[in-house]
Structure formats: C-alpha cells, structure tokens
Amino acid sequence: MSRLGAAACGAAGVAGLAAGYALFMAPGCQLFGAYPHRVRTAEPVVALTFDDGPNEPYTSQLLDYLDSRRIRATFFQVGRCVERFPDTTARMVAAGHVVGNHSLTHRFGTYLRPGRYAEEVRRTQEILVRHAGRTPALARSPWLWRHPALLRTLRAAGLRPVSGVFCHPLEVLQISAAAIARAAVAKTGPGTILIFHDGFDARGGDRGQTVAAVRRTVEALSARGFRFVTVDELLGVPAYR
C-alpha cells in the first residue's frame, strides 16, 4: 500500500472511531432515547456525581468533605465495590446522598454477551437493596455506553438512565487536582450533571487527586453562586422505586 493509501486508511479509521464515540458514548448523544447530561435552566444549579465506587479511603474522604459543606451528591456504584465496602454505601444513604446502579463488574465485555448486561443490572440492584435498603431508580452504564437494547434493558428494570459531563478526560489517570478542577469548572453551567470518579472500574485505586479536585471545584463554583443538588432533584424524578 502506498503512503497516501495508508494515510487515507488511517484517517478513515480515526473518523470511524470518532463517529462511533459520538454515536454510542458521547455524553450529549440522545439519538437512541433520553440519556440526560444536563437540563435547561437559568438557575445556577449543578449535580455532582461519582462513578465506580465505593473505594476506600477515598469515598469516605469525599463524604466527609461533602457532609461538611452540607452538599448531597449522587453516587453511581459498582456492585462488586459495594460488596467490598458495604458500610460506605450504607453511610452515604443515611447521610442523604443518592445511590444509583453502575453495573456489577464494570467490564466492557459485558456488552458483548447477550443478556449479560441485564443480569449485571439485576444483581447490582439486589446488592444495593441489601446494603442501602433502597431500590435505585437511576442508572449509568459504564463509559456512558448506550444503544436501543441497553436503554430498553434499563427501562424494563425500572431504571432511568443518567449521563453527564466528564470533569476532565484524564481524571481517571489522576492528573493534578488543579488541572481537573479547572476543567470541571470550565465545563459547568446551569443544569450540568458533572462526573467524577471515586473508583476505577471495579478495581479501586488511588483517587487522591480527585478528592482534592472536588474540594477546589466546589469552592470555585460556590464562589460563583452555584447550588449543589442530587440528580433526581435536578431532573425532577424519583431517586428510588
């Protein structure tokens, strides 16, 4: 193949990946059905959300800080992680935070096996009921992956899908708290659902920079007059069934 042909193939591949991301994973895509990442409002309100936890000691550090500021957040939790730290999940619900379903194992291969995602959703609901004492009505699919069958699966389970805006594309790699917070603040407008990660997939890991970034983000947004709400409050829907 000539260099020109190779370059053309490479460009086509990149374009294909970009199109696939825009269709199946981009926060704002609503082609297959409602998967809200923000709401239209003039009020300076923002919903802080956290994925992939609980993950200690970092989730508790976030809870300590949020509770000190009287802020309630929404935590989309991985079933295996809840089994690892059940007391953390119980604590956040008792404190008034909202928990949602974020699959059992947070593995992309789940989407490649028919019926597997539905089974993961079902089992995670059971785990959350057992340790939170509530049946979640909100869910977020790992990597914000969506297609018609997945959205039908969530609806059949009595779950409302919730997307959001990633605070920083490299936050999961634990770049500096300052960089994460700058991006998070820049991306936040009235009605934004902002995504941080208190865990990593279902494996946990160091989230110290995220904890520090949340503090910086809250302080900066508070100074701008923002008020913090849970996702159900922002969307005007039930948090639990």
PyMOL commands that set and color helices and strands:
alter all, ss='L'
color gray80, all
select helices_A, chain A and resi 3-24+58-68+79-84+86-94+108-112+116-132+142-144+148-156+171-173+177-187+208-223+231-235
alter helices_A, ss='H'
color red, helices_A
select strands_A, chain A and resi 45-53+74-77+98-101+138-139+160-161+165-166+192-197+227-229
alter strands_A, ss='S'
color yellow, strands_A
deselect
rebuild
show_as cartoon
